[in-house]
Amino acid sequence: MALAQLATASPRTLAHRLPAILTAAAGRLEQMTPQASMSEHARHLEIQLSVWDHHGVYNDVAVGRDITAALAAVRDVPLTGTRAAYADRLRAASTAVTR
């Protein structure tokens, strides 16, 4: 299966933080009920929590931008299979973020 290409985020979305955020989200998905089916809700929640952890705060304008950028960047990563399988795809796709 070919890896999904991550959408390119504009420089205003702090794309340089995305690899760390997406890798952290993948780790969270892998740890929390890894055999459960993957869902949009799970993706949104784990990315949001990973952004908050990355920033150390949740009430900063950069946090909202990073959540939006991370969700936009992974929109083409298929939500099929288990959370563990999605975590593997997300981790692999996160290495494609170079900006």
C-alpha positions as CSV (number, residue, x, y, z in Angstrom):
1,M,0.0,0.0,0.0
2,A,1.4,3.4,-1.0
3,L,1.8,5.9,1.8
4,A,-0.7,8.8,1.7
5,Q,0.9,12.1,0.9
6,L,0.6,14.7,3.6
7,A,-1.0,17.9,2.5
8,T,1.5,20.8,2.4
9,A,0.9,23.3,5.2
10,S,1.6,26.9,4.7
11,P,4.5,28.5,6.7
12,R,1.9,30.3,8.8
13,T,0.7,27.0,10.3
14,L,4.1,26.3,11.9
15,A,4.6,23.1,9.8
16,H,8.0,22.6,11.3
17,R,6.2,21.3,14.4
18,L,4.0,18.8,12.6
19,P,6.4,15.7,12.6
20,A,6.7,15.8,16.4
21,I,3.0,16.4,16.9
22,L,2.0,13.6,14.4
23,T,4.5,11.2,15.9
24,A,3.1,11.9,19.4
25,A,-0.5,11.4,18.1
26,A,0.5,8.1,16.6
27,G,2.0,7.0,20.0
28,R,-1.2,7.9,21.8
29,L,-3.4,6.0,19.3
30,E,-1.1,3.0,19.7
31,Q,-1.4,3.0,23.4
32,M,-5.1,3.7,23.8
33,T,-7.1,0.7,22.8
34,P,-4.9,-0.2,19.8
35,Q,-7.4,-2.9,18.5
36,A,-10.3,-0.5,18.4
37,S,-11.5,0.7,15.0
38,M,-10.0,4.0,13.9
39,S,-12.4,7.0,13.8
40,E,-12.4,10.7,12.9
41,H,-13.1,11.5,16.5
42,A,-10.1,9.5,17.8
43,R,-7.8,11.2,15.2
44,H,-9.1,14.7,16.2
45,L,-8.8,14.0,19.9
46,E,-5.3,12.5,19.9
47,I,-4.0,15.3,17.6
48,Q,-5.5,17.9,19.8
49,L,-4.0,16.4,23.0
50,S,-0.6,16.0,21.2
51,V,-0.6,19.7,20.2
52,W,-1.5,20.7,23.8
53,D,1.4,18.6,25.1
54,H,3.8,20.0,22.6
55,H,3.0,23.6,23.5
56,G,2.5,23.0,27.2
57,V,-0.6,25.2,27.1
58,Y,-4.0,25.1,25.5
59,N,-5.0,28.7,25.5
60,D,-2.6,30.2,22.9
61,V,-3.4,31.2,19.3
62,A,-0.5,29.0,18.0
63,V,-2.3,25.9,19.5
64,G,-5.3,26.4,17.4
65,R,-3.2,26.9,14.3
66,D,-1.2,23.8,15.0
67,I,-4.4,21.7,15.6
68,T,-5.9,22.9,12.3
69,A,-2.6,22.3,10.4
70,A,-2.1,18.8,11.8
71,L,-5.7,17.8,10.9
72,A,-5.3,19.3,7.4
73,A,-2.0,17.5,6.9
74,V,-3.4,14.1,7.7
75,R,-6.7,14.4,5.8
76,D,-5.5,11.9,3.1
77,V,-4.2,9.3,5.5
78,P,-7.0,6.6,5.4
79,L,-9.0,6.1,8.5
80,T,-9.3,2.4,7.9
81,G,-8.5,-0.5,10.2
82,T,-7.5,-0.4,13.9
83,R,-6.0,2.5,15.8
84,A,-2.7,0.7,15.9
85,A,-2.7,0.3,12.1
86,Y,-3.5,3.9,11.6
87,A,-0.8,4.9,14.0
88,D,1.7,3.0,11.8
89,R,0.5,4.9,8.7
90,L,0.5,8.2,10.6
91,R,4.0,7.7,11.8
92,A,5.2,6.8,8.3
93,A,3.4,9.7,6.8
94,S,4.8,12.2,9.4
95,T,8.3,11.6,8.0
96,A,7.1,13.2,4.7
97,V,6.7,16.6,6.4
98,T,9.8,18.5,5.5
99,R,8.8,22.2,6.0
